Amino acid sequence: MLQSIIQLLVTGVALGFVYALVGVEYTLIWQSSGLLNVAHNMLITTAAYVFAGTFILGLGWPVWLGVLATLVVMFILGYLISAIIFNPLRSMPLTMYSIVGTMIFAKVINEALRLIYGPYTFTINGFMTGVIRLGNVVFAKAYGVIIVVAVVIIVLLQSFLKLTKPGKAIRCVSQNKNAASIMGINVDVSINVSTGLSCVICGIIGILVIPLYTVSLTMSNMIGLKGWAAGIVGGFGYIPGTIVGGLLIGIVESMSVLAIPSTYKDIVAFVLLIVVLLIRPGGIMRHRI
């Protein structure tokens, strides 16, 4: 019994980090531009297709080179999306414009992927397969990789935002765009960079979840929804809170199979979301600490 609990806990932490990363990437855009990006799930899917369909299976590149190339492509894509779509939308009088705009953009991405790669699912044979053994505890290698990579990404991102000049500029823009502009910060470029970083995180997520979901047009739909839930549960717009929310959802969801059939575990995240909204609407960490 203890062995099963530990295995479920590892699985929950890994999935929780996936949800947390989704929450972090859309929080970056929200903080920098004030826009809600509802196309983030399709950006995750795009990264999976670019990595698996183009660089690995299409061109036969080694995994490390495919990962690097995918992240470069995603940063450039994010920068262009921000310059062409997000920056013009943020000047619109209603937030609804940004929601509708990014929603339609998601549909454009979906159709583009379908036309380029076809409607069929595929995966990469041997990619992050196998198991990790810690004594009597055995869990999928993919979960171990997800946990390690997610921790590294979160540490690097926080270090970038707090210790580097571009990172500090992004934080200034998120707090007060007018004051940042007066101080000589190019607000549009800062938003473009933060959106590029957000898309890089989408790229990392898309690559990491390939062994779990395979590559398909709907692979990130549930991930995207639970990422939203993670941000709201933890504290909307606050990165540490988003990480806590993601881990909480992942662990509760994974451990729930001890009490309910696994078929219903996807419901757990949304039930938890409703409970938090009723009890603490601002999220668990609504006050910044």
Backbone bond lengths (Angstrom), bond angles and torsions (degrees), N, CA, C in turn:
res aa  C-N    CA-C-N  psi(-1)  N-CA   C-N-CA  omega(-1)  CA-C   N-CA-C  phi
1 M - - - 1.465 - - 1.528 111.36 -
2 L 1.321 116.44 -45.95 1.459 121.35 179.60 1.528 110.59 -61.11
3 Q 1.333 115.60 -40.56 1.456 120.36 179.05 1.535 110.96 -60.98
4 S 1.311 116.34 -42.65 1.465 120.99 179.38 1.529 110.93 -64.91
5 I 1.327 116.23 -40.11 1.463 120.27 179.73 1.526 110.79 -63.18
6 I 1.341 116.33 -42.63 1.465 120.32 179.25 1.528 110.57 -64.15
7 Q 1.329 117.14 -41.58 1.461 120.81 178.27 1.525 111.32 -62.45
8 L 1.322 116.04 -42.83 1.466 119.95 177.77 1.522 111.16 -65.70
9 L 1.320 116.54 -36.45 1.464 120.88 179.46 1.527 110.67 -64.84
10 V 1.342 116.84 -43.83 1.466 120.79 177.93 1.528 110.36 -61.65
11 T 1.335 115.35 -44.55 1.467 119.56 177.74 1.520 110.96 -60.45
12 G 1.345 116.15 -43.55 1.456 120.15 -179.85 1.513 113.24 -63.94
13 V 1.331 116.54 -40.34 1.472 120.44 178.41 1.527 110.33 -64.52
14 A 1.348 116.78 -42.71 1.460 120.63 179.87 1.532 110.97 -62.45
15 L 1.329 117.03 -49.54 1.466 120.36 178.72 1.527 110.73 -65.21
16 G 1.327 116.08 -35.64 1.463 119.74 177.44 1.512 111.97 -61.79
17 F 1.316 116.99 -39.30 1.467 120.21 177.48 1.530 110.84 -67.09
18 V 1.335 117.24 -35.07 1.469 119.69 175.78 1.530 109.93 -61.79
19 Y 1.341 116.66 -47.98 1.462 120.32 179.09 1.526 110.43 -63.46
20 A 1.330 116.37 -38.02 1.465 120.02 179.62 1.526 111.30 -64.11
21 L 1.335 116.86 -41.78 1.462 120.04 179.39 1.528 110.88 -64.20
22 V 1.336 116.34 -38.42 1.467 119.35 175.79 1.525 109.85 -61.04
23 G 1.334 116.00 -45.51 1.457 119.76 178.16 1.517 112.56 -62.51
24 V 1.320 116.73 -38.47 1.470 120.94 179.73 1.520 110.70 -64.72
25 E 1.340 116.78 -42.86 1.469 118.18 -175.38 1.527 111.66 -67.92
26 Y 1.323 119.00 -37.46 1.460 116.76 178.44 1.528 111.21 -79.44
27 T 1.339 117.47 -23.86 1.463 120.52 175.18 1.528 110.88 -66.16
28 L 1.321 117.10 -36.85 1.466 120.59 177.17 1.526 110.83 -57.48
29 I 1.322 116.46 -45.02 1.468 120.29 179.84 1.523 110.56 -68.39
30 W 1.327 116.85 -42.35 1.455 120.87 179.76 1.533 111.06 -61.24
31 Q 1.328 116.90 -45.04 1.451 120.39 -178.74 1.524 112.06 -65.57
32 S 1.330 116.46 -39.95 1.461 119.53 -174.35 1.523 112.88 -80.73
33 S 1.335 117.21 -38.95 1.464 119.72 -173.17 1.521 114.67 -115.23
34 G 1.338 117.04 -16.85 1.453 120.11 -176.16 1.516 113.27 77.45
35 L 1.347 116.84 14.13 1.457 121.67 -178.56 1.527 110.71 -103.89
36 L 1.310 115.88 147.82 1.461 122.06 173.66 1.522 108.19 -96.10
37 N 1.324 116.67 113.93 1.462 121.07 -179.14 1.525 109.53 -92.81
38 V 1.322 116.69 101.47 1.462 120.06 -179.82 1.524 111.70 -90.50
39 A 1.334 116.37 7.95 1.470 120.48 178.96 1.518 111.81 -99.20
40 H 1.353 117.39 7.60 1.458 118.13 -172.34 1.532 113.04 -65.42
41 N 1.343 117.36 -30.06 1.465 118.00 179.46 1.532 111.43 -65.89
42 M 1.341 117.36 -34.60 1.457 119.70 178.13 1.520 112.02 -75.36
43 L 1.317 117.55 -25.07 1.462 119.85 174.18 1.524 110.32 -69.86
44 I 1.330 116.79 -37.03 1.467 121.05 174.16 1.525 109.96 -61.75
45 T 1.322 116.20 -45.75 1.459 121.28 178.83 1.525 111.19 -63.07
46 T 1.323 116.86 -40.46 1.468 121.05 177.95 1.519 111.23 -57.94
47 A 1.329 116.52 -44.64 1.466 120.69 179.98 1.521 111.05 -61.45
48 A 1.340 116.94 -41.29 1.466 120.46 179.38 1.528 110.71 -63.00
49 Y 1.322 116.98 -43.07 1.465 120.81 179.04 1.526 111.57 -66.41
50 V 1.315 116.77 -43.42 1.466 120.07 -179.51 1.521 110.44 -63.23
51 F 1.339 116.19 -45.32 1.457 120.34 -178.99 1.520 112.04 -66.44
52 A 1.343 115.78 -56.08 1.464 120.25 -174.07 1.529 112.03 -77.37
53 G 1.335 115.87 -48.25 1.460 119.50 -173.36 1.509 114.61 -75.14
54 T 1.330 116.84 -36.17 1.464 120.38 -176.27 1.522 112.46 -95.21
55 F 1.326 116.55 -60.50 1.461 119.74 -170.12 1.536 113.98 -78.00
56 I 1.322 118.25 -39.47 1.469 120.40 -175.84 1.526 111.56 -87.98
57 L 1.326 116.96 -60.05 1.463 119.81 -176.81 1.528 111.83 -79.67
58 G 1.321 117.57 -36.03 1.452 120.79 -177.60 1.518 113.58 -76.59
59 L 1.336 116.31 -53.23 1.464 120.80 -176.28 1.527 113.10 -97.57
60 G 1.317 117.39 -13.18 1.463 120.62 178.05 1.510 114.28 72.56
61 W 1.332 117.61 25.43 1.462 120.70 -179.75 1.536 110.55 -72.34
62 P 1.331 117.09 155.01 1.471 119.23 173.35 1.522 110.31 -66.02
63 V 1.326 116.36 156.93 1.459 121.24 -173.49 1.527 111.66 -58.24
64 W 1.338 117.81 -45.59 1.461 120.12 -176.00 1.526 111.50 -61.27
65 L 1.329 116.49 -39.08 1.457 120.14 179.91 1.533 110.47 -72.30
66 G 1.346 116.18 -37.18 1.454 120.19 176.58 1.516 111.74 -63.15
67 V 1.331 116.87 -40.44 1.465 121.05 178.03 1.521 110.29 -62.45
68 L 1.333 116.41 -48.81 1.465 120.93 -178.91 1.527 110.93 -60.28
69 A 1.336 116.47 -46.56 1.461 120.68 -178.88 1.526 111.25 -63.97
70 T 1.321 116.85 -39.36 1.467 120.76 179.62 1.521 111.11 -63.50
71 L 1.328 117.38 -42.50 1.456 120.46 -179.24 1.525 111.40 -67.17
72 V 1.337 116.71 -35.98 1.470 120.17 176.15 1.530 110.05 -64.89
73 V 1.331 115.65 -45.39 1.471 120.29 178.39 1.527 110.48 -59.88
74 M 1.327 117.40 -42.40 1.462 120.56 -177.54 1.525 111.31 -68.30
75 F 1.326 117.61 -36.57 1.470 119.32 177.61 1.525 110.57 -64.86
76 I 1.334 116.08 -45.50 1.462 119.83 178.65 1.525 110.76 -62.35
77 L 1.328 116.24 -42.92 1.468 120.72 178.33 1.524 110.70 -60.84
78 G 1.334 116.58 -45.29 1.458 120.38 179.56 1.519 112.22 -62.98
79 Y 1.316 116.73 -41.33 1.470 121.19 179.21 1.523 110.27 -61.48
80 L 1.336 116.34 -44.39 1.463 120.72 -179.47 1.528 111.39 -67.98
81 I 1.331 116.50 -40.81 1.468 120.11 178.07 1.523 110.61 -59.10
82 S 1.327 115.60 -42.73 1.457 119.98 179.92 1.521 111.30 -64.83
83 A 1.342 115.88 -45.26 1.463 119.97 -177.21 1.522 112.31 -66.94
84 I 1.336 116.22 -36.73 1.468 120.49 -173.79 1.527 112.49 -90.83
85 I 1.355 116.86 -33.82 1.469 120.27 -173.13 1.529 112.62 -114.14
86 F 1.348 117.60 -56.26 1.457 120.42 -170.19 1.528 112.94 -66.66
87 N 1.326 117.27 -47.01 1.462 118.95 -178.78 1.528 112.72 -61.99
88 P 1.335 119.06 -44.20 1.473 117.62 174.55 1.532 113.20 -63.67
89 L 1.333 116.88 -37.49 1.471 119.63 -177.28 1.527 112.60 -69.02
90 R 1.326 117.38 -31.62 1.465 118.85 -175.28 1.524 112.45 -69.65
91 S 1.318 116.73 -16.32 1.463 119.72 177.27 1.522 112.00 -87.31
92 M 1.330 116.60 -4.53 1.463 120.54 179.08 1.531 109.68 -71.85
93 P 1.333 117.56 149.26 1.469 120.07 -175.17 1.519 114.75 -70.86
94 L 1.342 118.01 -23.39 1.462 120.42 -176.09 1.525 110.97 -117.66
95 T 1.346 116.33 138.17 1.459 121.09 176.09 1.521 111.31 -62.74
96 M 1.338 116.32 -28.22 1.462 121.28 -179.01 1.527 111.60 -57.29
97 Y 1.337 116.91 -31.39 1.457 119.85 -179.91 1.531 110.75 -62.24
98 S 1.338 115.80 -42.01 1.459 119.32 -179.66 1.522 111.33 -67.91
99 I 1.325 116.98 -37.61 1.461 120.61 179.50 1.523 110.31 -64.81
100 V 1.339 116.08 -48.14 1.460 120.27 179.21 1.520 110.69 -64.14
101 G 1.332 116.85 -41.87 1.461 120.85 -179.31 1.513 112.87 -61.16
102 T 1.339 117.25 -46.93 1.464 120.07 179.93 1.528 111.47 -72.59
103 M 1.331 117.04 -28.54 1.465 120.27 176.68 1.530 110.27 -65.56
104 I 1.331 116.57 -45.58 1.464 120.72 177.88 1.521 110.57 -65.76
105 F 1.328 116.24 -37.07 1.456 120.39 177.69 1.526 110.77 -61.52
106 A 1.332 116.81 -38.44 1.467 120.97 177.30 1.517 110.71 -61.46
107 K 1.337 116.75 -39.88 1.465 120.23 177.61 1.522 111.33 -64.79
108 V 1.319 116.64 -38.13 1.469 120.90 177.57 1.528 110.26 -62.02
109 I 1.345 116.40 -45.06 1.464 120.31 178.61 1.521 110.53 -61.55
110 N 1.320 116.85 -44.35 1.458 121.39 -178.69 1.529 111.14 -58.32
111 E 1.327 117.31 -45.99 1.464 120.78 -179.93 1.523 111.37 -68.63
112 A 1.329 116.78 -36.65 1.456 120.28 178.78 1.530 111.05 -63.63
113 L 1.320 116.43 -43.70 1.465 120.26 178.66 1.525 110.98 -65.06
114 R 1.317 116.43 -39.93 1.472 120.13 179.49 1.523 110.94 -63.38
115 L 1.332 116.93 -41.14 1.465 120.54 -178.95 1.531 112.05 -72.04
116 I 1.322 116.47 -35.84 1.471 120.05 -176.65 1.525 111.66 -79.74
117 Y 1.340 116.89 -46.40 1.462 120.82 -172.29 1.525 113.87 -104.48
118 G 1.322 117.83 -12.43 1.455 120.39 -177.92 1.511 111.44 89.80
119 P 1.324 117.30 168.88 1.470 121.99 -175.20 1.525 114.38 -87.19
120 Y 1.320 118.17 0.99 1.464 120.31 -171.53 1.524 111.34 -91.73
121 T 1.322 115.69 150.28 1.464 121.33 177.55 1.522 109.99 -84.30
122 F 1.320 115.65 154.75 1.465 120.68 176.03 1.524 108.45 -157.50
123 T 1.311 116.55 171.71 1.457 121.28 178.31 1.514 108.80 -149.19
124 I 1.331 116.54 -178.33 1.464 122.02 178.97 1.515 107.63 -110.22
125 N 1.300 116.98 113.70 1.464 121.09 -179.27 1.528 110.96 -61.90
126 G 1.321 115.43 128.84 1.456 120.53 176.77 1.512 114.95 82.46
127 F 1.328 118.16 -0.01 1.469 120.59 -177.80 1.527 110.61 -79.91
128 M 1.322 116.20 114.22 1.470 124.08 -179.87 1.528 112.28 54.80
129 T 1.313 116.79 34.14 1.466 120.01 176.33 1.533 109.74 -88.97
130 G 1.323 116.64 173.71 1.459 121.45 -179.07 1.507 111.65 98.84
131 V 1.324 115.40 -178.19 1.463 121.27 -176.97 1.518 110.37 -130.05
132 I 1.313 114.89 161.11 1.462 122.75 173.92 1.516 107.73 -115.06
133 R 1.315 116.65 132.11 1.465 121.66 -179.61 1.520 110.23 -111.79
134 L 1.313 115.44 124.14 1.460 122.01 173.27 1.520 107.67 -122.44
135 G 1.335 115.11 90.25 1.461 119.12 -173.14 1.512 109.75 68.98
136 N 1.322 115.90 -123.21 1.455 120.91 179.19 1.535 112.85 -90.25
137 V 1.326 115.41 -3.83 1.465 120.24 -178.30 1.533 109.50 -90.01
138 V 1.318 115.41 128.45 1.461 121.33 179.90 1.531 108.49 -126.41
139 F 1.339 116.08 129.76 1.457 119.55 176.45 1.520 109.43 -145.17
140 A 1.317 116.20 161.26 1.459 121.37 -175.36 1.520 111.22 -62.65
141 K 1.322 115.47 140.85 1.463 121.33 178.76 1.520 111.25 -59.01
142 A 1.334 116.72 -35.35 1.464 120.90 -179.25 1.518 111.80 -57.65
143 Y 1.338 117.13 -37.98 1.459 120.28 -179.48 1.526 110.96 -67.28
144 G 1.326 116.73 -40.90 1.457 120.38 177.58 1.522 111.89 -62.93
145 V 1.334 116.60 -42.29 1.470 120.85 178.96 1.527 110.19 -64.24
146 I 1.325 117.13 -42.92 1.464 121.10 -179.78 1.520 110.75 -59.15
147 I 1.346 117.31 -45.12 1.468 120.87 -178.36 1.522 110.88 -62.64
148 V 1.330 116.89 -47.40 1.464 120.97 -178.05 1.523 110.89 -63.89
149 V 1.332 116.74 -49.26 1.464 120.81 -177.75 1.529 110.73 -63.34
150 A 1.323 117.23 -41.99 1.467 120.76 -178.83 1.528 111.11 -62.41
151 V 1.319 116.77 -43.69 1.467 120.30 179.00 1.528 110.12 -61.95
152 V 1.328 116.99 -44.36 1.465 120.97 179.60 1.529 110.75 -61.76
153 I 1.334 117.17 -44.25 1.463 121.53 -178.95 1.519 110.83 -63.14
154 I 1.322 117.09 -43.60 1.465 120.66 -179.23 1.526 110.93 -63.87
155 V 1.335 117.02 -43.18 1.470 120.98 178.55 1.526 110.65 -63.85
156 L 1.337 116.80 -45.24 1.468 120.54 179.94 1.529 111.05 -63.53
157 L 1.324 116.80 -41.11 1.464 119.97 -179.09 1.526 111.01 -64.98
158 Q 1.321 116.84 -46.19 1.464 120.08 179.30 1.525 110.95 -63.40
159 S 1.333 116.86 -38.17 1.470 120.67 177.78 1.526 110.30 -65.30
160 F 1.336 116.40 -41.32 1.462 120.78 179.08 1.520 110.98 -62.42
161 L 1.332 116.90 -45.37 1.458 120.52 -176.73 1.525 112.52 -68.96
162 K 1.323 117.67 -30.42 1.464 120.71 -173.80 1.531 113.99 -98.77
163 L 1.345 117.36 -24.22 1.468 119.51 -170.98 1.524 114.21 -112.72
164 T 1.307 118.89 -18.46 1.470 120.44 -176.47 1.523 110.88 -103.74
165 K 1.320 115.74 156.18 1.468 120.83 -179.74 1.528 111.91 -63.93
166 P 1.362 119.20 -47.06 1.476 118.56 177.20 1.526 112.14 -61.69
167 G 1.343 116.51 -37.13 1.459 119.87 178.99 1.517 112.04 -65.18
168 K 1.327 116.79 -41.74 1.462 120.16 177.58 1.523 110.62 -65.60
169 A 1.336 116.63 -35.14 1.466 120.13 177.37 1.530 110.47 -63.74
170 I 1.340 116.15 -40.81 1.470 119.97 178.01 1.521 110.44 -62.68
171 R 1.327 117.22 -40.73 1.464 120.51 178.84 1.527 111.50 -66.13
172 C 1.338 116.57 -38.78 1.467 120.18 178.04 1.526 110.68 -63.92
173 V 1.330 115.92 -43.26 1.461 120.33 179.78 1.517 110.40 -62.93
174 S 1.338 116.81 -39.57 1.463 119.95 -179.13 1.525 111.96 -65.80
175 Q 1.337 117.34 -28.57 1.458 120.51 -178.01 1.530 112.38 -85.01
176 N 1.340 116.50 -41.61 1.464 119.62 -178.15 1.519 109.11 -160.71
177 K 1.312 116.20 104.32 1.464 120.36 -176.14 1.525 112.07 -67.15
178 N 1.315 117.38 -39.49 1.462 120.16 -179.12 1.519 111.29 -65.15
179 A 1.335 116.32 -45.31 1.462 120.05 178.99 1.526 110.78 -64.72
180 A 1.328 116.84 -39.37 1.463 120.33 178.50 1.522 110.66 -62.64
181 S 1.328 116.32 -40.72 1.464 120.21 179.21 1.523 110.90 -64.99
182 I 1.330 117.29 -40.49 1.467 121.44 178.68 1.527 110.95 -63.04
183 M 1.329 116.38 -34.28 1.474 121.32 -179.84 1.526 112.81 -79.20
184 G 1.326 117.17 1.64 1.460 120.01 174.85 1.516 114.62 97.12
185 I 1.324 118.09 8.10 1.463 121.07 178.90 1.523 109.22 -84.22
186 N 1.308 116.73 131.15 1.461 121.08 175.60 1.529 108.33 -77.40
187 V 1.322 116.16 101.97 1.461 121.23 -173.19 1.525 111.26 -62.91
188 D 1.330 116.74 -43.01 1.464 119.83 -177.97 1.530 111.32 -62.50
189 V 1.317 116.77 -44.12 1.464 120.38 179.57 1.526 110.54 -65.17
190 S 1.323 116.69 -40.11 1.466 120.67 178.94 1.525 110.70 -61.19
191 I 1.341 116.49 -42.54 1.460 120.38 177.77 1.521 110.45 -65.68
192 N 1.332 116.90 -39.36 1.472 120.44 177.98 1.521 111.20 -61.33
193 V 1.328 116.67 -42.69 1.469 120.79 -179.27 1.525 110.41 -66.69
194 S 1.320 117.37 -44.50 1.469 119.67 -179.26 1.527 110.70 -64.94
195 T 1.339 117.38 -35.73 1.463 119.94 176.29 1.521 110.41 -68.25
196 G 1.332 116.52 -38.27 1.466 119.73 174.97 1.511 111.97 -60.35
197 L 1.341 116.63 -42.66 1.464 120.57 177.59 1.524 110.77 -64.56
198 S 1.323 115.97 -39.16 1.461 119.98 177.16 1.521 110.84 -59.61
199 C 1.327 116.70 -42.45 1.466 120.04 179.30 1.533 111.89 -70.08
200 V 1.323 117.30 -30.36 1.468 120.02 173.90 1.524 109.91 -62.34
201 I 1.343 116.37 -42.87 1.461 119.89 177.13 1.525 110.36 -63.59
202 C 1.347 116.68 -39.44 1.468 119.79 174.11 1.525 110.29 -57.74
203 G 1.348 115.84 -40.58 1.455 120.04 178.70 1.515 112.61 -62.07
204 I 1.321 116.08 -42.49 1.466 120.64 178.95 1.526 110.36 -63.74
205 I 1.335 116.28 -43.78 1.463 120.29 178.49 1.521 110.60 -61.05
206 G 1.341 116.22 -47.21 1.461 120.65 -178.79 1.513 112.96 -58.01
207 I 1.324 116.46 -38.44 1.472 120.88 179.18 1.523 110.55 -71.70
208 L 1.336 116.71 -44.03 1.464 120.79 -175.04 1.525 113.44 -65.69
209 V 1.321 118.02 -32.12 1.471 119.71 -174.20 1.522 113.31 -91.56
210 I 1.324 118.03 -0.12 1.471 120.12 178.84 1.531 112.04 -55.47
211 P 1.346 119.91 -45.63 1.482 118.52 179.49 1.528 113.35 -66.61
212 L 1.330 117.34 -20.33 1.462 120.57 -176.31 1.517 112.79 -89.30
213 Y 1.332 117.53 -35.36 1.460 120.64 -172.37 1.524 114.59 -122.60
214 T 1.331 119.41 -8.71 1.462 124.97 -169.89 1.529 109.40 62.11
215 V 1.312 116.50 169.74 1.462 121.21 -176.19 1.523 109.26 -93.69
216 S 1.320 116.36 117.64 1.463 122.22 178.73 1.515 108.71 -153.50
217 L 1.315 116.61 167.18 1.459 121.52 -178.24 1.527 112.45 -68.61
218 T 1.325 117.16 -19.81 1.467 120.84 -178.23 1.531 112.89 -109.74
219 M 1.324 117.39 10.58 1.461 121.42 -171.55 1.531 113.45 -61.50
220 S 1.318 117.76 -30.20 1.460 119.96 -173.90 1.526 113.59 -108.06
221 N 1.324 117.56 8.19 1.471 119.51 -178.11 1.526 112.13 -59.80
222 M 1.328 116.25 -51.38 1.458 120.00 -178.85 1.530 111.01 -71.24
223 I 1.342 116.63 -35.57 1.467 120.04 177.51 1.528 109.86 -60.35
224 G 1.332 115.45 -44.54 1.456 119.74 -179.44 1.516 112.63 -61.75
225 L 1.330 117.45 -42.68 1.462 121.32 179.62 1.526 111.15 -64.87
226 K 1.321 115.91 -41.47 1.466 118.74 -179.26 1.526 111.11 -72.56
227 G 1.330 116.73 -26.89 1.459 119.44 173.53 1.523 111.34 -65.51
228 W 1.344 116.45 -41.20 1.466 120.35 173.80 1.524 109.93 -59.85
229 A 1.327 115.50 -45.87 1.466 119.97 179.98 1.524 111.05 -60.07
230 A 1.325 116.58 -39.54 1.472 120.58 179.73 1.519 110.97 -60.69
231 G 1.335 116.17 -43.79 1.456 119.59 -179.91 1.516 112.43 -64.40
232 I 1.313 117.25 -40.59 1.464 120.95 -178.36 1.530 111.16 -73.00
233 V 1.331 116.33 -41.80 1.466 120.20 179.09 1.528 110.76 -63.45
234 G 1.336 116.83 -43.24 1.452 120.15 -177.36 1.517 113.77 -77.21
235 G 1.317 116.98 -34.07 1.465 121.61 -176.61 1.515 109.13 138.79
236 F 1.317 117.00 101.31 1.457 121.55 -171.08 1.530 111.60 -58.99
237 G 1.337 115.68 130.88 1.456 121.44 176.85 1.512 114.68 84.25
238 Y 1.331 118.20 6.13 1.466 122.51 -177.77 1.521 108.51 -123.42
239 I 1.322 117.16 111.95 1.465 121.52 -171.22 1.530 113.17 -59.66
240 P 1.355 120.48 -49.71 1.479 118.19 177.18 1.521 112.78 -57.43
241 G 1.340 117.01 -38.04 1.457 119.88 178.05 1.519 111.85 -65.17
242 T 1.335 115.90 -38.46 1.459 120.52 177.90 1.521 111.08 -61.75
243 I 1.323 117.03 -40.02 1.468 121.21 179.28 1.529 110.03 -64.79
244 V 1.327 116.34 -44.24 1.466 120.58 178.10 1.522 110.06 -62.00
245 G 1.345 116.68 -43.60 1.459 120.63 179.60 1.515 112.22 -62.23
246 G 1.320 116.74 -41.89 1.457 120.32 179.11 1.518 112.31 -63.46
247 L 1.320 115.99 -45.69 1.469 119.82 179.75 1.532 110.89 -64.25
248 L 1.326 116.32 -40.39 1.469 119.73 179.66 1.524 110.75 -62.08
249 I 1.326 116.44 -46.32 1.460 119.98 179.90 1.521 110.93 -63.62
250 G 1.327 117.05 -44.84 1.461 120.58 -179.08 1.512 112.76 -60.93
251 I 1.336 116.39 -45.09 1.463 120.41 -177.82 1.526 111.06 -69.38
252 V 1.338 116.88 -46.13 1.473 120.02 179.96 1.521 110.14 -62.47
253 E 1.318 116.59 -42.57 1.463 121.14 179.76 1.527 110.95 -61.78
254 S 1.324 116.51 -44.95 1.462 119.99 -178.07 1.530 111.54 -68.06
255 M 1.333 116.52 -43.35 1.457 120.05 -177.92 1.521 112.25 -72.38
256 S 1.327 117.65 -17.64 1.459 120.84 -176.93 1.527 112.76 -64.50
257 V 1.352 116.55 -21.81 1.470 118.76 -178.59 1.520 111.48 -67.57
258 L 1.331 117.22 -12.14 1.458 120.15 175.06 1.532 111.08 -73.83
259 A 1.339 115.69 -20.14 1.464 119.45 -176.39 1.522 113.66 -115.47
260 I 1.341 117.00 -27.77 1.470 120.03 -177.99 1.523 108.81 -130.81
261 P 1.335 118.63 159.37 1.471 120.66 176.67 1.530 111.37 -59.70
262 S 1.318 116.33 143.37 1.462 121.00 -177.07 1.526 112.65 -61.08
263 T 1.325 117.25 -21.27 1.463 121.50 178.54 1.522 111.55 -58.62
264 Y 1.328 116.10 -30.05 1.464 120.37 -174.32 1.530 113.09 -99.74
265 K 1.320 118.44 6.89 1.466 118.86 -173.06 1.522 113.11 -66.80
266 D 1.345 118.16 -26.07 1.462 119.62 178.60 1.522 112.18 -64.80
267 I 1.321 116.59 -22.57 1.463 120.43 179.93 1.522 111.01 -70.87
268 V 1.337 116.23 -27.27 1.462 121.11 -172.11 1.527 111.64 -57.81
269 A 1.335 117.15 -44.18 1.460 121.02 -177.44 1.515 111.33 -59.00
270 F 1.314 116.56 -40.12 1.458 120.41 -175.62 1.528 111.83 -80.36
271 V 1.323 116.99 -30.50 1.465 119.92 172.12 1.525 109.68 -64.96
272 L 1.338 116.17 -43.26 1.467 120.72 177.97 1.526 110.23 -61.74
273 L 1.339 116.23 -40.41 1.461 120.86 178.34 1.529 110.98 -59.67
274 I 1.319 116.79 -46.17 1.472 120.85 -179.68 1.526 110.85 -63.11
275 V 1.338 116.43 -42.39 1.466 120.44 179.90 1.529 110.44 -61.20
276 V 1.336 116.91 -44.95 1.464 120.44 179.91 1.524 110.80 -64.33
277 L 1.332 117.37 -41.38 1.460 120.63 178.86 1.525 111.79 -61.39
278 L 1.337 116.02 -35.25 1.460 120.02 -179.48 1.533 112.09 -76.13
279 I 1.330 116.22 -38.26 1.467 120.56 -174.26 1.529 112.29 -90.19
280 R 1.332 115.68 -43.66 1.474 121.02 -176.92 1.530 108.21 -140.46
281 P 1.316 117.78 81.41 1.464 122.02 -171.81 1.524 114.68 -56.43
282 G 1.323 117.45 -29.45 1.466 119.70 -179.09 1.507 113.85 -80.79
283 G 1.329 118.43 -2.22 1.455 121.19 -178.48 1.518 112.26 96.01
284 I 1.308 115.66 165.43 1.466 121.65 -176.23 1.523 111.98 -60.27
285 M 1.336 116.65 -40.98 1.474 121.57 -178.14 1.525 110.08 -114.92
286 R 1.321 115.76 51.93 1.471 118.87 -175.80 1.523 111.73 -68.96
287 H 1.336 118.15 -27.09 1.449 120.91 174.84 1.513 108.82 -93.05
288 R 1.317 116.16 124.35 1.455 120.17 -177.95 1.511 109.96 -67.54
289 I 1.362 114.21 132.78 1.464 118.33 -178.15 1.511 109.23 -125.24
